Amino acid sequence: MAVYYLKTLLQPQNAKYLGNTLDIKGNDVHGHTTETIWHYYEIKFMKGFSYIVIKEVNGKKYIHHIQDEMHFDKSKIRNKTF
């Protein structure tokens, strides 16, 4: 359901930017490069919180996945803004 409303959910008034992490896997893992940055957003959704993870490679951003609060680990965020 969150995917359907994604454009609205990612608006600044709806999504809180939590920070980013440089990719630690690097060039040795398929789909990862030394230029990869992971961005994390918290959204209020379905009476709780969900987390949108965006993968940035060479300045281009892609939505990677959405997780609920039970499955998201905030400790993996290295450069926190909260």
PyMOL Python script that loads the backbone (N, CA, C, O; Angstrom):
from pymol import cmd

cmd.read_pdbstr("""\
ATOM      1  N   MET A   1       0.809  -1.183   0.000  1.00  0.00           N
ATOM      2  CA  MET A   1       0.000   0.000   0.000  1.00  0.00           C
ATOM      3  C   MET A   1       0.864   1.264   0.000  1.00  0.00           C
ATOM      4  O   MET A   1       0.508   2.267  -0.618  1.00  0.00           O
ATOM      5  N   ALA A   2       1.997   1.205   0.697  1.00  0.00           N
ATOM      6  CA  ALA A   2       2.885   2.365   0.756  1.00  0.00           C
ATOM      7  C   ALA A   2       3.421   2.720  -0.622  1.00  0.00           C
ATOM      8  O   ALA A   2       3.632   3.897  -0.912  1.00  0.00           O
ATOM      9  N   VAL A   3       3.643   1.737  -1.471  1.00  0.00           N
ATOM     10  CA  VAL A   3       4.167   2.001  -2.810  1.00  0.00           C
ATOM     11  C   VAL A   3       3.177   2.853  -3.605  1.00  0.00           C
ATOM     12  O   VAL A   3       3.578   3.750  -4.347  1.00  0.00           O
ATOM     13  N   TYR A   4       1.902   2.572  -3.449  1.00  0.00           N
ATOM     14  CA  TYR A   4       0.867   3.328  -4.157  1.00  0.00           C
ATOM     15  C   TYR A   4       0.928   4.811  -3.778  1.00  0.00           C
ATOM     16  O   TYR A   4       0.747   5.676  -4.635  1.00  0.00           O
ATOM     17  N   TYR A   5       1.178   5.106  -2.513  1.00  0.00           N
ATOM     18  CA  TYR A   5       1.214   6.481  -2.007  1.00  0.00           C
ATOM     19  C   TYR A   5       2.636   7.044  -1.898  1.00  0.00           C
ATOM     20  O   TYR A   5       2.836   8.081  -1.266  1.00  0.00           O
ATOM     21  N   LEU A   6       3.594   6.397  -2.485  1.00  0.00           N
ATOM     22  CA  LEU A   6       4.998   6.753  -2.296  1.00  0.00           C
ATOM     23  C   LEU A   6       5.324   8.198  -2.624  1.00  0.00           C
ATOM     24  O   LEU A   6       6.055   8.844  -1.873  1.00  0.00           O
ATOM     25  N   LYS A   7       4.811   8.716  -3.705  1.00  0.00           N
ATOM     26  CA  LYS A   7       5.114  10.098  -4.087  1.00  0.00           C
ATOM     27  C   LYS A   7       4.672  11.068  -2.992  1.00  0.00           C
ATOM     28  O   LYS A   7       5.389  12.016  -2.671  1.00  0.00           O
ATOM     29  N   THR A   8       3.505  10.834  -2.428  1.00  0.00           N
ATOM     30  CA  THR A   8       2.999  11.679  -1.346  1.00  0.00           C
ATOM     31  C   THR A   8       3.786  11.449  -0.067  1.00  0.00           C
ATOM     32  O   THR A   8       4.116  12.402   0.640  1.00  0.00           O
ATOM     33  N   LEU A   9       4.086  10.201   0.234  1.00  0.00           N
ATOM     34  CA  LEU A   9       4.794   9.876   1.472  1.00  0.00           C
ATOM     35  C   LEU A   9       6.192  10.478   1.535  1.00  0.00           C
ATOM     36  O   LEU A   9       6.685  10.781   2.621  1.00  0.00           O
ATOM     37  N   LEU A  10       6.832  10.652   0.391  1.00  0.00           N
ATOM     38  CA  LEU A  10       8.197  11.185   0.361  1.00  0.00           C
ATOM     39  C   LEU A  10       8.256  12.709   0.350  1.00  0.00           C
ATOM     40  O   LEU A  10       9.348  13.275   0.304  1.00  0.00           O
ATOM     41  N   GLN A  11       7.122  13.381   0.390  1.00  0.00           N
ATOM     42  CA  GLN A  11       7.127  14.838   0.470  1.00  0.00           C
ATOM     43  C   GLN A  11       7.737  15.252   1.814  1.00  0.00           C
ATOM     44  O   GLN A  11       7.535  14.558   2.810  1.00  0.00           O
ATOM     45  N   PRO A  12       8.475  16.361   1.864  1.00  0.00           N
ATOM     46  CA  PRO A  12       9.150  16.788   3.109  1.00  0.00           C
ATOM     47  C   PRO A  12       8.233  16.880   4.332  1.00  0.00           C
ATOM     48  O   PRO A  12       8.678  16.625   5.451  1.00  0.00           O
ATOM     49  N   GLN A  13       6.988  17.232   4.140  1.00  0.00           N
ATOM     50  CA  GLN A  13       6.086  17.338   5.284  1.00  0.00           C
ATOM     51  C   GLN A  13       5.645  15.965   5.803  1.00  0.00           C
ATOM     52  O   GLN A  13       5.089  15.877   6.897  1.00  0.00           O
ATOM     53  N   ASN A  14       5.882  14.900   5.041  1.00  0.00           N
ATOM     54  CA  ASN A  14       5.460  13.558   5.437  1.00  0.00           C
ATOM     55  C   ASN A  14       6.607  12.623   5.804  1.00  0.00           C
ATOM     56  O   ASN A  14       6.398  11.645   6.522  1.00  0.00           O
ATOM     57  N   ALA A  15       7.802  12.907   5.328  1.00  0.00           N
ATOM     58  CA  ALA A  15       8.942  12.009   5.548  1.00  0.00           C
ATOM     59  C   ALA A  15      10.038  12.728   6.335  1.00  0.00           C
ATOM     60  O   ALA A  15      10.407  13.860   6.023  1.00  0.00           O
ATOM     61  N   LYS A  16      10.540  12.059   7.340  1.00  0.00           N
ATOM     62  CA  LYS A  16      11.641  12.604   8.140  1.00  0.00           C
ATOM     63  C   LYS A  16      12.933  11.928   7.682  1.00  0.00           C
ATOM     64  O   LYS A  16      13.057  10.705   7.734  1.00  0.00           O
ATOM     65  N   TYR A  17      13.886  12.736   7.236  1.00  0.00           N
ATOM     66  CA  TYR A  17      15.180  12.188   6.808  1.00  0.00           C
ATOM     67  C   TYR A  17      15.983  11.808   8.044  1.00  0.00           C
ATOM     68  O   TYR A  17      16.202  12.636   8.929  1.00  0.00           O
ATOM     69  N   LEU A  18      16.421  10.554   8.104  1.00  0.00           N
ATOM     70  CA  LEU A  18      17.154  10.062   9.268  1.00  0.00           C
ATOM     71  C   LEU A  18      18.664  10.099   9.091  1.00  0.00           C
ATOM     72  O   LEU A  18      19.405  10.129  10.074  1.00  0.00           O
ATOM     73  N   GLY A  19      19.123  10.096   7.852  1.00  0.00           N
ATOM     74  CA  GLY A  19      20.562  10.113   7.603  1.00  0.00           C
ATOM     75  C   GLY A  19      20.949   9.188   6.467  1.00  0.00           C
ATOM     76  O   GLY A  19      20.104   8.736   5.694  1.00  0.00           O
ATOM     77  N   ASN A  20      22.249   8.916   6.379  1.00  0.00           N
ATOM     78  CA  ASN A  20      22.747   8.069   5.292  1.00  0.00           C
ATOM     79  C   ASN A  20      23.924   7.228   5.751  1.00  0.00           C
ATOM     80  O   ASN A  20      24.494   7.446   6.820  1.00  0.00           O
ATOM     81  N   THR A  21      24.266   6.275   4.924  1.00  0.00           N
ATOM     82  CA  THR A  21      25.396   5.387   5.186  1.00  0.00           C
ATOM     83  C   THR A  21      26.094   5.094   3.868  1.00  0.00           C
ATOM     84  O   THR A  21      25.441   4.775   2.874  1.00  0.00           O
ATOM     85  N   LEU A  22      27.406   5.199   3.856  1.00  0.00           N
ATOM     86  CA  LEU A  22      28.159   4.785   2.676  1.00  0.00           C
ATOM     87  C   LEU A  22      28.124   3.268   2.584  1.00  0.00           C
ATOM     88  O   LEU A  22      28.147   2.581   3.605  1.00  0.00           O
ATOM     89  N   ASP A  23      28.068   2.748   1.371  1.00  0.00           N
ATOM     90  CA  ASP A  23      28.007   1.301   1.178  1.00  0.00           C
ATOM     91  C   ASP A  23      29.323   0.658   1.615  1.00  0.00           C
ATOM     92  O   ASP A  23      30.397   1.067   1.175  1.00  0.00           O
ATOM     93  N   ILE A  24      29.231  -0.339   2.473  1.00  0.00           N
ATOM     94  CA  ILE A  24      30.448  -0.981   2.982  1.00  0.00           C
ATOM     95  C   ILE A  24      30.853  -2.206   2.167  1.00  0.00           C
ATOM     96  O   ILE A  24      31.954  -2.730   2.338  1.00  0.00           O
ATOM     97  N   LYS A  25      29.969  -2.665   1.282  1.00  0.00           N
ATOM     98  CA  LYS A  25      30.281  -3.869   0.505  1.00  0.00           C
ATOM     99  C   LYS A  25      31.239  -3.570  -0.639  1.00  0.00           C
ATOM    100  O   LYS A  25      32.075  -4.404  -0.987  1.00  0.00           O
ATOM    101  N   GLY A  26      31.122  -2.392  -1.220  1.00  0.00           N
ATOM    102  CA  GLY A  26      32.039  -1.981  -2.269  1.00  0.00           C
ATOM    103  C   GLY A  26      31.863  -2.733  -3.573  1.00  0.00           C
ATOM    104  O   GLY A  26      30.843  -3.387  -3.791  1.00  0.00           O
ATOM    105  N   ASN A  27      32.852  -2.638  -4.430  1.00  0.00           N
ATOM    106  CA  ASN A  27      32.782  -3.167  -5.779  1.00  0.00           C
ATOM    107  C   ASN A  27      32.770  -4.691  -5.863  1.00  0.00           C
ATOM    108  O   ASN A  27      32.454  -5.240  -6.918  1.00  0.00           O
ATOM    109  N   ASP A  28      33.106  -5.380  -4.785  1.00  0.00           N
ATOM    110  CA  ASP A  28      33.176  -6.833  -4.824  1.00  0.00           C
ATOM    111  C   ASP A  28      31.811  -7.514  -4.853  1.00  0.00           C
ATOM    112  O   ASP A  28      31.724  -8.693  -5.194  1.00  0.00           O
ATOM    113  N   VAL A  29      30.748  -6.798  -4.502  1.00  0.00           N
ATOM    114  CA  VAL A  29      29.407  -7.378  -4.453  1.00  0.00           C
ATOM    115  C   VAL A  29      28.571  -6.796  -5.584  1.00  0.00           C
ATOM    116  O   VAL A  29      28.513  -5.578  -5.752  1.00  0.00           O
ATOM    117  N   HIS A  30      27.920  -7.665  -6.365  1.00  0.00           N
ATOM    118  CA  HIS A  30      27.097  -7.235  -7.487  1.00  0.00           C
ATOM    119  C   HIS A  30      26.050  -6.209  -7.038  1.00  0.00           C
ATOM    120  O   HIS A  30      25.362  -6.421  -6.039  1.00  0.00           O
ATOM    121  N   GLY A  31      25.931  -5.107  -7.769  1.00  0.00           N
ATOM    122  CA  GLY A  31      24.954  -4.072  -7.443  1.00  0.00           C
ATOM    123  C   GLY A  31      25.453  -3.033  -6.458  1.00  0.00           C
ATOM    124  O   GLY A  31      24.732  -2.091  -6.128  1.00  0.00           O
ATOM    125  N   HIS A  32      26.671  -3.195  -5.989  1.00  0.00           N
ATOM    126  CA  HIS A  32      27.237  -2.246  -5.027  1.00  0.00           C
ATOM    127  C   HIS A  32      28.520  -1.653  -5.628  1.00  0.00           C
ATOM    128  O   HIS A  32      29.259  -2.321  -6.351  1.00  0.00           O
ATOM    129  N   THR A  33      28.752  -0.400  -5.308  1.00  0.00           N
ATOM    130  CA  THR A  33      29.984   0.254  -5.746  1.00  0.00           C
ATOM    131  C   THR A  33      30.481   1.126  -4.604  1.00  0.00           C
ATOM    132  O   THR A  33      29.771   1.351  -3.624  1.00  0.00           O
ATOM    133  N   THR A  34      31.685   1.606  -4.739  1.00  0.00           N
ATOM    134  CA  THR A  34      32.227   2.483  -3.709  1.00  0.00           C
ATOM    135  C   THR A  34      31.499   3.827  -3.700  1.00  0.00           C
ATOM    136  O   THR A  34      31.632   4.591  -2.744  1.00  0.00           O
ATOM    137  N   GLU A  35      30.726   4.127  -4.757  1.00  0.00           N
ATOM    138  CA  GLU A  35      29.978   5.382  -4.833  1.00  0.00           C
ATOM    139  C   GLU A  35      28.555   5.252  -4.285  1.00  0.00           C
ATOM    140  O   GLU A  35      27.806   6.228  -4.307  1.00  0.00           O
ATOM    141  N   THR A  36      28.168   4.084  -3.798  1.00  0.00           N
ATOM    142  CA  THR A  36      26.802   3.862  -3.326  1.00  0.00           C
ATOM    143  C   THR A  36      26.593   4.479  -1.942  1.00  0.00           C
ATOM    144  O   THR A  36      27.397   4.283  -1.030  1.00  0.00           O
ATOM    145  N   ILE A  37      25.492   5.232  -1.806  1.00  0.00           N
ATOM    146  CA  ILE A  37      25.093   5.824  -0.529  1.00  0.00           C
ATOM    147  C   ILE A  37      23.657   5.387  -0.262  1.00  0.00           C
ATOM    148  O   ILE A  37      22.812   5.439  -1.156  1.00  0.00           O
ATOM    149  N   TRP A  38      23.382   4.960   0.957  1.00  0.00           N
ATOM    150  CA  TRP A  38      22.037   4.569   1.370  1.00  0.00           C
ATOM    151  C   TRP A  38      21.420   5.704   2.178  1.00  0.00           C
ATOM    152  O   TRP A  38      22.034   6.202   3.122  1.00  0.00           O
ATOM    153  N   HIS A  39      20.204   6.114   1.809  1.00  0.00           N
ATOM    154  CA  HIS A  39      19.477   7.177   2.500  1.00  0.00           C
ATOM    155  C   HIS A  39      18.259   6.567   3.182  1.00  0.00           C
ATOM    156  O   HIS A  39      17.612   5.675   2.633  1.00  0.00           O
ATOM    157  N   TYR A  40      17.950   7.057   4.389  1.00  0.00           N
ATOM    158  CA  TYR A  40      16.871   6.489   5.191  1.00  0.00           C
ATOM    159  C   TYR A  40      15.855   7.558   5.572  1.00  0.00           C
ATOM    160  O   TYR A  40      16.216   8.638   6.040  1.00  0.00           O
ATOM    161  N   TYR A  41      14.566   7.237   5.361  1.00  0.00           N
ATOM    162  CA  TYR A  41      13.465   8.139   5.690  1.00  0.00           C
ATOM    163  C   TYR A  41      12.461   7.418   6.582  1.00  0.00           C
ATOM    164  O   TYR A  41      12.194   6.229   6.404  1.00  0.00           O
ATOM    165  N   GLU A  42      11.918   8.146   7.531  1.00  0.00           N
ATOM    166  CA  GLU A  42      10.875   7.596   8.400  1.00  0.00           C
ATOM    167  C   GLU A  42       9.545   8.240   8.003  1.00  0.00           C
ATOM    168  O   GLU A  42       9.451   9.458   7.845  1.00  0.00           O
ATOM    169  N   ILE A  43       8.522   7.400   7.844  1.00  0.00           N
ATOM    170  CA  ILE A  43       7.194   7.899   7.507  1.00  0.00           C
ATOM    171  C   ILE A  43       6.175   7.328   8.475  1.00  0.00           C
ATOM    172  O   ILE A  43       6.324   6.203   8.953  1.00  0.00           O
ATOM    173  N   LYS A  44       5.152   8.095   8.759  1.00  0.00           N
ATOM    174  CA  LYS A  44       4.044   7.597   9.570  1.00  0.00           C
ATOM    175  C   LYS A  44       3.109   6.893   8.604  1.00  0.00           C
ATOM    176  O   LYS A  44       2.670   7.476   7.613  1.00  0.00           O
ATOM    177  N   PHE A  45       2.805   5.623   8.902  1.00  0.00           N
ATOM    178  CA  PHE A  45       2.000   4.843   7.961  1.00  0.00           C
ATOM    179  C   PHE A  45       1.275   3.727   8.704  1.00  0.00           C
ATOM    180  O   PHE A  45       1.886   2.972   9.460  1.00  0.00           O
ATOM    181  N   MET A  46      -0.006   3.633   8.487  1.00  0.00           N
ATOM    182  CA  MET A  46      -0.832   2.561   9.063  1.00  0.00           C
ATOM    183  C   MET A  46      -0.693   2.469  10.587  1.00  0.00           C
ATOM    184  O   MET A  46      -0.403   1.397  11.119  1.00  0.00           O
ATOM    185  N   LYS A  47      -0.896   3.571  11.279  1.00  0.00           N
ATOM    186  CA  LYS A  47      -0.864   3.646  12.748  1.00  0.00           C
ATOM    187  C   LYS A  47       0.490   3.306  13.356  1.00  0.00           C
ATOM    188  O   LYS A  47       0.572   2.899  14.515  1.00  0.00           O
ATOM    189  N   GLY A  48       1.527   3.470  12.591  1.00  0.00           N
ATOM    190  CA  GLY A  48       2.876   3.216  13.087  1.00  0.00           C
ATOM    191  C   GLY A  48       3.872   3.927  12.188  1.00  0.00           C
ATOM    192  O   GLY A  48       3.528   4.883  11.495  1.00  0.00           O
ATOM    193  N   PHE A  49       5.097   3.454  12.208  1.00  0.00           N
ATOM    194  CA  PHE A  49       6.128   4.041  11.355  1.00  0.00           C
ATOM    195  C   PHE A  49       6.668   2.989  10.398  1.00  0.00           C
ATOM    196  O   PHE A  49       6.753   1.806  10.728  1.00  0.00           O
ATOM    197  N   SER A  50       7.027   3.443   9.217  1.00  0.00           N
ATOM    198  CA  SER A  50       7.711   2.616   8.237  1.00  0.00           C
ATOM    199  C   SER A  50       8.936   3.381   7.780  1.00  0.00           C
ATOM    200  O   SER A  50       9.051   4.585   8.009  1.00  0.00           O
ATOM    201  N   TYR A  51       9.850   2.676   7.134  1.00  0.00           N
ATOM    202  CA  TYR A  51      11.129   3.264   6.741  1.00  0.00           C
ATOM    203  C   TYR A  51      11.383   3.000   5.271  1.00  0.00           C
ATOM    204  O   TYR A  51      11.309   1.864   4.801  1.00  0.00           O
ATOM    205  N   ILE A  52      11.681   4.070   4.558  1.00  0.00           N
ATOM    206  CA  ILE A  52      11.980   3.974   3.128  1.00  0.00           C
ATOM    207  C   ILE A  52      13.488   4.070   2.978  1.00  0.00           C
ATOM    208  O   ILE A  52      14.123   4.985   3.503  1.00  0.00           O
ATOM    209  N   VAL A  53      14.051   3.112   2.255  1.00  0.00           N
ATOM    210  CA  VAL A  53      15.491   3.077   2.023  1.00  0.00           C
ATOM    211  C   VAL A  53      15.731   3.380   0.545  1.00  0.00           C
ATOM    212  O   VAL A  53      15.203   2.709  -0.340  1.00  0.00           O
ATOM    213  N   ILE A  54      16.540   4.407   0.307  1.00  0.00           N
ATOM    214  CA  ILE A  54      16.849   4.831  -1.055  1.00  0.00           C
ATOM    215  C   ILE A  54      18.336   4.604  -1.310  1.00  0.00           C
ATOM    216  O   ILE A  54      19.189   4.973  -0.502  1.00  0.00           O
ATOM    217  N   LYS A  55      18.618   3.993  -2.442  1.00  0.00           N
ATOM    218  CA  LYS A  55      20.001   3.708  -2.853  1.00  0.00           C
ATOM    219  C   LYS A  55      20.415   4.777  -3.865  1.00  0.00           C
ATOM    220  O   LYS A  55      19.738   4.990  -4.870  1.00  0.00           O
ATOM    221  N   GLU A  56      21.534   5.445  -3.585  1.00  0.00           N
ATOM    222  CA  GLU A  56      22.065   6.459  -4.502  1.00  0.00           C
ATOM    223  C   GLU A  56      23.372   5.950  -5.088  1.00  0.00           C
ATOM    224  O   GLU A  56      24.301   5.595  -4.363  1.00  0.00           O
ATOM    225  N   VAL A  57      23.425   5.922  -6.418  1.00  0.00           N
ATOM    226  CA  VAL A  57      24.644   5.495  -7.117  1.00  0.00           C
ATOM    227  C   VAL A  57      24.985   6.557  -8.150  1.00  0.00           C
ATOM    228  O   VAL A  57      24.180   6.862  -9.031  1.00  0.00           O
ATOM    229  N   ASN A  58      26.173   7.112  -8.037  1.00  0.00           N
ATOM    230  CA  ASN A  58      26.638   8.157  -8.964  1.00  0.00           C
ATOM    231  C   ASN A  58      25.628   9.295  -9.095  1.00  0.00           C
ATOM    232  O   ASN A  58      25.403   9.797 -10.196  1.00  0.00           O
ATOM    233  N   GLY A  59      25.020   9.702  -7.988  1.00  0.00           N
ATOM    234  CA  GLY A  59      24.088  10.813  -7.975  1.00  0.00           C
ATOM    235  C   GLY A  59      22.663  10.486  -8.382  1.00  0.00           C
ATOM    236  O   GLY A  59      21.790  11.349  -8.289  1.00  0.00           O
ATOM    237  N   LYS A  60      22.403   9.271  -8.829  1.00  0.00           N
ATOM    238  CA  LYS A  60      21.057   8.861  -9.230  1.00  0.00           C
ATOM    239  C   LYS A  60      20.433   8.041  -8.107  1.00  0.00           C
ATOM    240  O   LYS A  60      21.064   7.122  -7.584  1.00  0.00           O
ATOM    241  N   LYS A  61      19.182   8.371  -7.731  1.00  0.00           N
ATOM    242  CA  LYS A  61      18.540   7.721  -6.589  1.00  0.00           C
ATOM    243  C   LYS A  61      17.472   6.729  -7.043  1.00  0.00           C
ATOM    244  O   LYS A  61      16.726   6.980  -7.989  1.00  0.00           O
ATOM    245  N   TYR A  62      17.420   5.593  -6.339  1.00  0.00           N
ATOM    246  CA  TYR A  62      16.467   4.527  -6.602  1.00  0.00           C
ATOM    247  C   TYR A  62      15.826   4.104  -5.278  1.00  0.00           C
ATOM    248  O   TYR A  62      16.510   4.016  -4.259  1.00  0.00           O
ATOM    249  N   ILE A  63      14.531   3.845  -5.292  1.00  0.00           N
ATOM    250  CA  ILE A  63      13.892   3.311  -4.102  1.00  0.00           C
ATOM    251  C   ILE A  63      14.287   1.849  -3.994  1.00  0.00           C
ATOM    252  O   ILE A  63      14.067   1.070  -4.922  1.00  0.00           O
ATOM    253  N   HIS A  64      14.863   1.482  -2.878  1.00  0.00           N
ATOM    254  CA  HIS A  64      15.351   0.121  -2.693  1.00  0.00           C
ATOM    255  C   HIS A  64      14.333  -0.753  -1.973  1.00  0.00           C
ATOM    256  O   HIS A  64      14.002  -1.838  -2.452  1.00  0.00           O
ATOM    257  N   HIS A  65      13.832  -0.293  -0.829  1.00  0.00           N
ATOM    258  CA  HIS A  65      12.793  -1.051  -0.139  1.00  0.00           C
ATOM    259  C   HIS A  65      12.123  -0.219   0.948  1.00  0.00           C
ATOM    260  O   HIS A  65      12.590   0.860   1.315  1.00  0.00           O
ATOM    261  N   ILE A  66      11.017  -0.756   1.449  1.00  0.00           N
ATOM    262  CA  ILE A  66      10.267  -0.154   2.544  1.00  0.00           C
ATOM    263  C   ILE A  66      10.139  -1.207   3.632  1.00  0.00           C
ATOM    264  O   ILE A  66       9.779  -2.351   3.358  1.00  0.00           O
ATOM    265  N   GLN A  67      10.435  -0.819   4.871  1.00  0.00           N
ATOM    266  CA  GLN A  67      10.347  -1.753   5.991  1.00  0.00           C
ATOM    267  C   GLN A  67       9.466  -1.178   7.086  1.00  0.00           C
ATOM    268  O   GLN A  67       9.363   0.039   7.239  1.00  0.00           O
ATOM    269  N   ASP A  68       8.828  -2.065   7.851  1.00  0.00           N
ATOM    270  CA  ASP A  68       8.074  -1.603   9.012  1.00  0.00           C
ATOM    271  C   ASP A  68       9.041  -1.431  10.183  1.00  0.00           C
ATOM    272  O   ASP A  68      10.199  -1.842  10.115  1.00  0.00           O
ATOM    273  N   GLU A  69       8.547  -0.818  11.254  1.00  0.00           N
ATOM    274  CA  GLU A  69       9.434  -0.517  12.386  1.00  0.00           C
ATOM    275  C   GLU A  69       9.945  -1.759  13.095  1.00  0.00           C
ATOM    276  O   GLU A  69      10.977  -1.706  13.764  1.00  0.00           O
ATOM    277  N   MET A  70       9.248  -2.865  12.961  1.00  0.00           N
ATOM    278  CA  MET A  70       9.681  -4.098  13.597  1.00  0.00           C
ATOM    279  C   MET A  70      10.928  -4.687  12.921  1.00  0.00           C
ATOM    280  O   MET A  70      11.705  -5.399  13.558  1.00  0.00           O
ATOM    281  N   HIS A  71      11.111  -4.390  11.643  1.00  0.00           N
ATOM    282  CA  HIS A  71      12.204  -4.996  10.887  1.00  0.00           C
ATOM    283  C   HIS A  71      13.324  -4.027  10.525  1.00  0.00           C
ATOM    284  O   HIS A  71      14.309  -4.425   9.904  1.00  0.00           O
ATOM    285  N   PHE A  72      13.183  -2.773  10.904  1.00  0.00           N
ATOM    286  CA  PHE A  72      14.204  -1.778  10.551  1.00  0.00           C
ATOM    287  C   PHE A  72      15.125  -1.534  11.737  1.00  0.00           C
ATOM    288  O   PHE A  72      14.663  -1.372  12.867  1.00  0.00           O
ATOM    289  N   ASP A  73      16.415  -1.508  11.483  1.00  0.00           N
ATOM    290  CA  ASP A  73      17.416  -1.314  12.520  1.00  0.00           C
ATOM    291  C   ASP A  73      18.083   0.054  12.342  1.00  0.00           C
ATOM    292  O   ASP A  73      18.925   0.226  11.461  1.00  0.00           O
ATOM    293  N   LYS A  74      17.705   1.023  13.177  1.00  0.00           N
ATOM    294  CA  LYS A  74      18.263   2.378  13.073  1.00  0.00           C
ATOM    295  C   LYS A  74      19.766   2.423  13.348  1.00  0.00           C
ATOM    296  O   LYS A  74      20.436   3.379  12.959  1.00  0.00           O
ATOM    297  N   SER A  75      20.294   1.411  14.007  1.00  0.00           N
ATOM    298  CA  SER A  75      21.724   1.422  14.338  1.00  0.00           C
ATOM    299  C   SER A  75      22.617   1.295  13.100  1.00  0.00           C
ATOM    300  O   SER A  75      23.811   1.585  13.180  1.00  0.00           O
ATOM    301  N   LYS A  76      22.069   0.872  11.968  1.00  0.00           N
ATOM    302  CA  LYS A  76      22.893   0.746  10.764  1.00  0.00           C
ATOM    303  C   LYS A  76      23.114   2.090  10.070  1.00  0.00           C
ATOM    304  O   LYS A  76      23.905   2.181   9.131  1.00  0.00           O
ATOM    305  N   ILE A  77      22.421   3.127  10.525  1.00  0.00           N
ATOM    306  CA  ILE A  77      22.590   4.463   9.936  1.00  0.00           C
ATOM    307  C   ILE A  77      23.859   5.083  10.540  1.00  0.00           C
ATOM    308  O   ILE A  77      23.932   5.281  11.753  1.00  0.00           O
ATOM    309  N   ARG A  78      24.839   5.382   9.716  1.00  0.00           N
ATOM    310  CA  ARG A  78      26.124   5.907  10.195  1.00  0.00           C
ATOM    311  C   ARG A  78      26.103   7.420  10.379  1.00  0.00           C
ATOM    312  O   ARG A  78      26.578   7.926  11.396  1.00  0.00           O
ATOM    313  N   ASN A  79      25.558   8.146   9.407  1.00  0.00           N
ATOM    314  CA  ASN A  79      25.526   9.613   9.443  1.00  0.00           C
ATOM    315  C   ASN A  79      24.123  10.045   9.801  1.00  0.00           C
ATOM    316  O   ASN A  79      23.326  10.362   8.918  1.00  0.00           O
ATOM    317  N   LYS A  80      23.809  10.062  11.088  1.00  0.00           N
ATOM    318  CA  LYS A  80      22.452  10.309  11.572  1.00  0.00           C
ATOM    319  C   LYS A  80      22.144  11.800  11.648  1.00  0.00           C
ATOM    320  O   LYS A  80      23.017  12.625  11.919  1.00  0.00           O
ATOM    321  N   THR A  81      20.870  12.118  11.400  1.00  0.00           N
ATOM    322  CA  THR A  81      20.398  13.486  11.531  1.00  0.00           C
ATOM    323  C   THR A  81      19.402  13.613  12.676  1.00  0.00           C
ATOM    324  O   THR A  81      18.873  14.699  12.912  1.00  0.00           O
ATOM    325  N   PHE A  82      19.139  12.530  13.385  1.00  0.00           N
ATOM    326  CA  PHE A  82      18.159  12.569  14.489  1.00  0.00           C
ATOM    327  C   PHE A  82      18.843  12.470  15.817  1.00  0.00           C
ATOM    328  O   PHE A  82      18.181  12.486  16.855  1.00  0.00           O
TER     329      PHE A  82
END
""", "prot")
cmd.dss("prot")
cmd.show_as("cartoon", "prot")
cmd.util.cbc("prot")
cmd.orient("prot")
